[in-house]
Amino acid sequence: MIENLVILGERLCLDFVNTIENHLNESMYIERFTSYNNFVKWCTRVNILDIDVANHLTKKGNENNIESSNVLKRAIVLREALFKIFLAVISNNTPKQSDIEVLNSEINKTMAFSQLKYKNNTFVWEKNHTNDLDCMFSFIVKDAVSLLTSDKLDRLKLCDDACCGWLFLDMSKNKSRKWCSMKYCGNRAKARKHYKNKKT
């Protein structure tokens, strides 16, 4: 269920990438974006869309199956390109140009229809066309670009679990966070270690 998906990446773009569980093990993939409607639900969950816009997009998506399916495919392609770019950053490798081109393509598609506004004494990023089925891309792309050009890239990490594949920003003081969550992968690792020690 998309409603139960854990949000722990510390950044919108990382939580977007984390919408696959067991990302590093294809035989154990759990895909959360199984439909355009689930994509919209996730966007509501992470506060990209309010409920009224989400309901409108869901209705419009159901009426335009081909268009909404294409938007979902774009979302998955973008997610995989970002995943590979972030993994390259973590391992100090050069990202593939093809993945950068996917991101640049989405930048070109979305930024032209977005604008900065000043509301209630603060700046907010708004998409001009909230009727568009892909209006949520603007926020995801903007956050990815913001992270990739920030001084926090050295805090970008991959969960230590061999299969997990979830990414997060390690905001601990000494950069010691190893797991996406102690509640999930951390506790499983502790249990395995305990079992191994007991067996030995």
PEURVEN-V738171 format. One record per pair of residues at least 24 apart in sequence whose ideal C-beta (glycine too) atoms are under 7 Angstrom apart, sorted by the first residue. I is the first residue (numbers start at 1). GAP is how many residues later the second one is. D is the distance in Angstrom with one decimal. If there is no record, write none. Layout:
i->I gap->GAP d->D
i->I gap->GAP d->D
//
This chain:
i->2 gap->30 d->5.4
i->2 gap->36 d->4.8
i->2 gap->39 d->4.7
i->2 gap->40 d->5.3
i->2 gap->43 d->6.9
i->3 gap->38 d->6.8
i->3 gap->42 d->6.7
i->5 gap->27 d->5.6
i->6 gap->175 d->6.6
i->7 gap->39 d->6.4
i->8 gap->160 d->6.1
i->8 gap->172 d->5.8
i->8 gap->173 d->5.4
i->9 gap->158 d->6.0
i->9 gap->159 d->4.9
i->9 gap->160 d->6.9
i->10 gap->158 d->5.7
i->10 gap->159 d->4.0
i->10 gap->161 d->6.0
i->11 gap->132 d->6.1
i->11 gap->136 d->5.6
i->11 gap->158 d->5.8
i->12 gap->34 d->6.0
i->12 gap->127 d->6.5
i->12 gap->128 d->6.3
i->12 gap->131 d->4.2
i->13 gap->69 d->6.3
i->13 gap->127 d->5.8
i->13 gap->130 d->4.4
i->13 gap->131 d->4.0
i->13 gap->134 d->5.8
i->14 gap->153 d->4.8
i->14 gap->154 d->6.1
i->14 gap->155 d->6.8
i->15 gap->31 d->5.9
i->16 gap->63 d->6.0
i->16 gap->124 d->5.2
i->17 gap->62 d->5.7
i->17 gap->65 d->5.3
i->17 gap->66 d->4.9
i->17 gap->69 d->6.6
i->17 gap->150 d->5.6
i->18 gap->148 d->4.7
i->18 gap->149 d->6.4
i->19 gap->60 d->6.6
i->22 gap->141 d->4.7
i->22 gap->142 d->6.6
i->22 gap->143 d->6.4
i->23 gap->60 d->6.7
i->23 gap->142 d->2.6
i->23 gap->143 d->7.0
i->24 gap->138 d->6.9
i->24 gap->139 d->5.4
i->24 gap->140 d->6.8
i->24 gap->141 d->4.0
i->25 gap->138 d->4.2
i->28 gap->135 d->5.8
i->33 gap->39 d->6.3
i->33 gap->42 d->6.2
i->33 gap->43 d->6.1
i->35 gap->37 d->7.0
i->36 gap->25 d->4.5
i->36 gap->32 d->3.8
i->36 gap->33 d->6.7
i->36 gap->35 d->6.2
i->36 gap->36 d->4.7
i->37 gap->24 d->6.6
i->39 gap->33 d->5.7
i->39 gap->36 d->5.7
i->43 gap->93 d->4.5
i->48 gap->88 d->4.8
i->48 gap->91 d->4.9
i->49 gap->87 d->6.1
i->53 gap->77 d->5.3
i->57 gap->76 d->6.1
i->60 gap->73 d->6.3
i->61 gap->72 d->5.8
i->67 gap->66 d->5.8
i->68 gap->65 d->5.5
i->71 gap->62 d->4.8
i->71 gap->63 d->4.8
i->74 gap->60 d->6.9
i->77 gap->25 d->6.0
i->78 gap->24 d->6.2
i->78 gap->28 d->5.5
i->82 gap->62 d->5.7
i->86 gap->70 d->6.2
i->86 gap->81 d->5.5
i->87 gap->71 d->6.8
i->89 gap->64 d->5.8
i->89 gap->67 d->5.9
i->90 gap->66 d->5.8
i->90 gap->67 d->6.6
i->90 gap->68 d->5.4
i->103 gap->41 d->6.6
i->106 gap->31 d->5.9
i->106 gap->35 d->5.0
i->107 gap->34 d->5.7
i->107 gap->38 d->6.7
i->110 gap->27 d->4.7
i->110 gap->28 d->4.3
i->110 gap->31 d->5.1
i->113 gap->25 d->6.9
i->114 gap->24 d->4.4
i->159 gap->26 d->5.4
i->161 gap->24 d->4.0
i->161 gap->28 d->6.7
//
